[in-house]
Amino acid sequence: MAAFVPRATFPTLDSLPRSYFLGHHRAGLNRMKLMLSQIDLILECRDYRVPLTSRNPMFEESLGGKQRVIVYTKRDLGQQKTRADSQREQIIRIWHHPSPVLFSSDKSYGDVRTILRFAKKHAFSAESFTGSRMMVIGMPNVGKSTLLNALRREGVGKGKAAQTGAQPGITRSISSGVKIVEGNQHTEGVYLIDTPGVFVPYVPDAEAMLKLALCGSVKDTVIAPTTLADYLLFRINQVSPQLYEEYHQPTNEVMALLEAIAHKTGRLQKGGLPDTEASALWMIQRWRTGHLGNFVLDNVSENALDRKIAEEQQLSPSTAQAKKIMKEERNLVLEALLPFKASKQLSGKAITSRRSTLPPRDEGYDDDDETHPPMPDTRPDSPAPRREDFSRDKVALKAKSNLLI
């Protein structure tokens, strides 16, 4: 039997969407700019698994000039407990020198305490009687709210303050300050402000969009789950095909793996057919939670960040250009709907024209128009309706409409 050979490259998918820059992203970024004068320190969160791809240059453009610390979250989902981990982290520190860099794991209280000590040292050195205000920012679903809750739990011993979830977009507005460090006789304490995740206006690289989707920065409905599962299979095979050996032998065919997962986990449709889409979502979620390997998707090297910035300057359009691209895409959709809209309008006009040929209600007809004979008044003589009759009829009509709904 021939030895398994994983794919060397993943096919380029030009049809992938390249933007997830939503309305509340723009509104949140504008609000952050307005609040910048009240902020002492910015905590920018990036995903440890995609240290390059989860960088948003808009933060540096819009929030530049304010002291910041870079926090790489979800460290436990990218570490393999080898020497390569420490080497990678040293390279990342070199990227941002002299700015401080911290690493955080959802399951490590030590990492959370390290961030707390940094925040406390920075706040108390300022000696502000009103306390210190810090802001946590980052791409969607990089763990900002999770970090805030962990800092609050360790710092002041209180429970969850920010809502979290597996999909992006849980936080849609800027919160009020949440205390993470108690004050002393010199200062009120440290307050951390949660913000909505802000996506980049345009992603020129299709593989970068796949990485962000795989890490959960865009909703699972934006890219087909089977496509995302295929990319995940490609990356797993580069690390170790044994990570999915309980479901299938090493393979480059994603549908064969998804069908095996469906049978193994009971994700079947009527007639026993495998539900490959549900299996793809399950497979993706298993990797996101660390059950299908812990590894980094970006290639980390000393000059990788400089190369990434240079590529962005050459390929990435400005925010205005990105808005223009999105507007053109919307116009194409509207143009596709125009025939349906026109036919609907024409049908409405036809109905209106037919109605216009009928005589006005209870007004007879014009003597010069013999096409419409007068309508006889067959209504019996009856007294004028009273106010309570109208009220009763109104109640009856409302009840009938509720039944129809």
N, C-alpha and C positions, 0 to 999 in steps of 0.2 A: 504494500500500500504506500502510495506516494506521501511524502511529508507535507503537512499543511503549510501553505504560503499565504500570509495575509496580504491584503491589497496595499500597494505602495502609496497610492494617492486616492483621494475621494473625488468623484466626478463634480465638475463645476455646475452649479444650479443657478443659471441666470434668472430663472423665474421666481426666485425667492423674494419675498418682501424685504426691503432694505431700511424700513423705518418703523418705529413704534413711538414716535414723539407725539404724545397725546396732549389734549388741551390742559389738563391739570398739571402736566409736566411744565409747560410754558408758564402757567400761572404761578406755580410753586417757585420756579426759578426767579421770576420777577419779584415775588414777595421776599425771597431770600436777599436779593439785592437791596431792597428797602430796609431790611432789618440789619444789614451788615454793620452799621455804625454802633449797634447795641451789643455786638458779639465780640467776645474776647479771644475765642479760639474755635477753629473749625476742625471737626473730626470727619475726615473723608474716608468712607468705607469702600473697599474694593474686595472682590471675590478672590480668595487665595488660589482657586483653581484656574482663574483667568486673570492674572495680575496685569496683563497688558490690555486685554480686550475690555475689561470692566472699567478702564479709565475713561472718564468723560472730559474731553478738553474744554467743554463749555464752562465747567466749574472754574478752571484756571483763568478763562477769559472774563467771566462775570464776577467771580469772587476773589480775584487776585488782590494781593496787597495785605491780606489778613493772614495772620499766623495760623498754620494748620499742622496737623499730624495725620499721617496716612495709616489707617488701620486695615489690615488684611484679615477679613473675617473667614469663617468656615475652614480654618486651618486644618482641622481634623479630617476633612473630606478630601484634602489634597496631599496629605503626608503619607509616606510609606514606611516611616520609622527607620530611615537609612541615612547614611552620611550625605546623600544627595540633597536631603531636605535642608540641612544646615547650610550647605553650599549655596542652594537656591536662595535662601533667606538672606545670606550675606550679600549676594548679588543685588537683591531687591533694595537692601539698605544703601548700597553704593548708588543705585539709580537716583535716590532722593536726597542724598547728602547735600547740604547739612541739615535738611529737615528731618525730624524724628519719624521713625517707622515702628509700628507695633503690630503684633500678630495676635489673633484671637480665635479661640475655639469655643463653640457653644457649650462644650462639656468640661472645659477647663476653668476652674475657679481661679487658678494661678494667673492665667492670662487676663481675666477680668480685674483682678486685684492690681496687676501691673498698670493697666489703663487708668484705674482709679487713683493710684499713686501719682501718675503723671498729671492727671487733671487736678488733683489736690495741690501738688507742688506749684503748678502754673497759676492756680487761683490765689493761693496764699501769698505768693511772691508779689502779686499786684496790690494786696492789702486794700481791697475795696470794701467799704462798709455795706454796700448794697449787694454784695455777692458777685459771683462770676457767672456770666451767661455764655454757654457753649452751644454750638449747633452741629448736629450730625447730618451729613449729606452723602449722596452716592447714587449709583444706578438703581433701577427697580430691583427689589428682592435680593439685595446683597447682604441683608441682615442688620439694617440700621435699627429697626424697632426691637429686634431680639437683643442687640447689644445694649440698647437703652434699658430694657427690662432687667438684664443681667447686672448692669451697673447700679441700678436702683436697688435691686435685691441685696447686693453685696455692700453698697454704700450706706444705705439708711435702713436696711432690713424690712423694706416694704414690698408688696406684691406687684403684679403686672400692671403697668400704666399704659402701654401702647399695644394695640391689637396687632397680631401677627397672623400670617397664613402662608400656604404653600404657593399661591399664585401672586403675581405682582399686582400693585394697585390697591392694597389694603389701606395704606396711608395716602390720603388724597389732599390733605391740607396741612399747614404748619401748626403744630401743637403749641400749647403754652408750656413754659418751662417746667421740667420735672426735676425735683431735687435728687441728686445722686451722692452728694457729700454734705454732711452736717457742717454748720458754721461753728465759729468760736468767738472769742471776745473781740476779734479784729474784723471778722467778715461774716456775712449772713450764710454763706455756703456756696455750693456749686449747683447750677441748674442747667440741664441739657434739653435742648429743643429738638424735637423730632420733625422731619421734613419728608415730603413725598419723593419717591425716586424719580430721577430725571434721566430719560433716555437720550442718546445722541440723535440729532436731527436726521442724520443719514449714515448708513453703514455701507461703505463702498465695497467691502470684502464679503462675499457670500459665506465663506467659512466662519468669519467672525460672527455673522448673524446666527449661524448654527450653534456656535459655542455659547452665545448669550441665551439662545432659546433652550439649550440643553441645561444650562445652569438655572433656568427659571426666570430670567429677566424679562421675558415676554410671555404672554399667555399661551397655553398649550394649543389654542385654536388658531394661532397665527401661522404656524408651520405644521404640515401634516405629520401626525405622530409617527407614521411608518417611515417617513423621510428622516425624522429626528432619530428614530431607533436605528436606522441604517447607519447614520453617522456615528452613533454611539458604538455600534458593533465594530465599525472601522477603527475607532480609537481603542476599544477594549482589546481587539486582536493585536494591536501594536504593543500592548502591555503584557497581556497573558490570556489566551483563549480559555484557560482553565477556570476563569472567573465564572463562566456559564456552563461548565461541564455537566452539572446536574440536570440541565435541560436538553442539551444537544452537544454533539461532537463539534470540534472546531470547524467553522464554516464562514464563508463570505456572503452567503445568501441570507438576507434578513428575514424573508418570508418563511423560510424553512425553520429558522430559530423561533419566530413569533408563533408559528403553528405548534411547535413543540411546547412552548411556554403555555399556550392556550390549553392544550390537553393536560399539561402537568398541573396547572393552577385552576382548572375548571372554568376557564373563560370561553364558553361555547355558546353559539347561537342556536336557534331552532334547528332540529335535525342533526345536532351534534357538530355543526360546522364551527371551526375555530374563529373566534372574534379577534382578528389580527390587530385592529385598532386599539381595542381595550388592552390587549397584551403589550402593544407598543407603549401605551401610557404607563402600564405597570412596570415595564422594564426601565423606562426613563426615571420613574419615581424611585425605583430600587437603587439606581445609581446615585441619584440626588441625596439619598439618605445613607450612602456609604455601604450598601450591600452588594454592589457589583464592582468593587474596586475603588481605591482612593488614589487618584492621580491628577496631575495638572495638565490642562489642555494647551496652554501656551508654551512656546519654547523660550525659556529664560536664559539669557546670556547678557554679558556686561554691556554690549552695545545695542541690545534689543529695543530698549525704550527710545533711544535716539533714532533708531531706524523707524520705529513706529510713528514717532512725531513727524519725521520727514515724509513718510508715506501719507500721513493725514494732510499735511500741507499741500501735497501735490494732487491727491485724489479727492479728498473730501470737499464737498461744496460748502459754502457758507450757510448760515441759518436761513437767509433770504432765498438762496438757491434751493435749499431743501423744501421750503414752503412752496416754491414755484413748482417743484417736481410733484409734491403731493397734490397741488391744485390741478395740475395737468392730469394726474391719475383720476381724480374725482370727476373732471370734465369728460374723460373717456367713458366713465360709467354712466354719466348723465346722458351722453350722446347715444349710448346703447339703449337707454330707456326711452328716448324721444319718440320712436314709432308707437310704442305702447301708450305713451302719454297723449300723443296726437289723436290716436284712434279713440281714446277715452273722451277727449274733448269734443271730437266730431259727433260721437254718439250722444253726448250731452246736448250739443246744439240741435241735433235732429229732434230730440225729445222736446226741447224748448220750442222749436218751430212748429211742431205738431200741436203743442198746447196753445200756441198763439192763434191758431186757426179756430179754436173753439170760442163761443160767445162768452162774455163775462158772466159769472154766476149771478142769477136772479136779476139780470138787467135787460132781458129780452134780446132784441136784435135791431139792427139798423134797417129802416124801411127800404133803403136802396139796395140792401143785400138780401137776395132771395135764396141764397144757398143755405141759410140756417133758419128754419121756422122758429117762431117764438116758443119758448118753453112754458108750458102751462104751470101755473102755481097750484100744486096739489096739496100744499101744506094745510092742515086743519087750523081753524082759528083757535088760538090759545093765548093766554095772558103772557106778558113779558116775563122771562125767567127772573127769579130772585137771586140775591147775592149768595145765599146758602146753597142754591142749586149749583152754581159755578164751583163753589168750594168742594161740594160732594163729588162732582164730576172730575175735578182735578185730582182728588185723592184716589178715585177709582182708576184714573188713567195712570197715575204713578205706580199704583200696585200692579197694574197689568204690565207696565214696562219692566218692573223688577222681575216679574215672572218670566218675561221673555229673555232677560239677561241671564 
